[in-house]
């Protein structure tokens, strides 16, 4: 086989090879390498002038280069773009050398940068399959990302729906239980009010359920307007509401706030020309009342205080205390007579 | 069938005939308006329900609908991924034809759950080929036919294609390649330009 014929064979089998003569000059380059640099920058040039050996480092002379047989070489073009390669060197029987190069993991950028095509890779080279796989996986990942985003927004909507009261947009009992449990877990101080509307049943009976719904929405507006952004307002029953005030345990302040809420709720609400009049009774407690916090107990105590307000003749605010608990025998009797419709 | 197949059918209808036609199809085939998710799997009967509903809505034989679907998959701007992935098969149309033997494996490499027909190319010499499409689901040979038409255009090859019929378990397509690169065809870069969405 002549040298020319051998070159042709190598061009087909390993299109990224280089032939070096004894002095280390490039005498021939495979067709794919020839696409990366103009002919004049490769053929006839000393190999070590065109490429910089990164590993093994410190190779200055051709004799050192020729001794690297059997090692994995990492090299770069000295000129820009400084494409990096992996390589292997073998010595031929006449003391010359043959190098084969490949793009390492940077193959994607190289293919793009030099505009390489399928024909630039040997049929046995798996580079094209790798490019196929990268592209296929990227397309699949994009689809999965879109699916994830859709599922995420659906989940958010579902969660919001599960935690809010559809009529008023306030939180529901589930949400309140959840938030209260979190405050207790975090050992936070808070005040809590349990509010029950007075005369709401009359509105429903007199003007119908549409009027009742409208009144509930107005009540929700008042509660939101009279509380802070961080407070939690929940509708926990037909005409029952619970408000949670983080970091607010001052009974005097809470009482003023409760009275202001009742005052606002007593303003007549117009519905289709009719004036609906309601009021509210409130029972309150704070985290200061307890050695250790228990959600069930706290809610029950607020409920107990609310019941005391009702028995005192409505539109009242009552704070829970152990003495209240002891005193309230008459309230207990009223409860047994069923005077409180909702409890 | 895999969501990618079902979603392709949906996109084909939406992109070719508009959202209203898709809405009609979704309602009459009882699959619900949002339609298919590409990355989930669905019962096979749903796919046929949708294909039949499309055929009725467009007053076209189902086979024609499936052939159009195949061509859409490799020629519409909204689904460049399929065309690109197929072009990895070879530098010209004949090389591409030979790569079809690997198509099922290639698809599985990308999405392990994706089941598609097993294609088998028989070279009859002088540019004549027979493509066998093996699958439990019949009719998808028509999709393969449409897809070949689209890819022949893409490579700029001059070919004659004919559906030869279905037998139990496979369908046959005859292919005559007159010129593998008759016209220039569309360019194919091995890597996508950064930011281009597949």
Interface residues (C-beta under 8 A of the other chain):
Chain A: X108 X111 X112 X115 X116 X117 X118 X119 X128 X129 X131 X132 X133 X135 X136 X137 X138 X139 X140 X142 X143 X144 X146 X147 X150
Chain B: X4 X37 X38 X39 X40 X81 X84 X85 X88 X90 X91 X106 X109 X110 X111 X188 X189 X190 X191 X192 X193 X197 X198
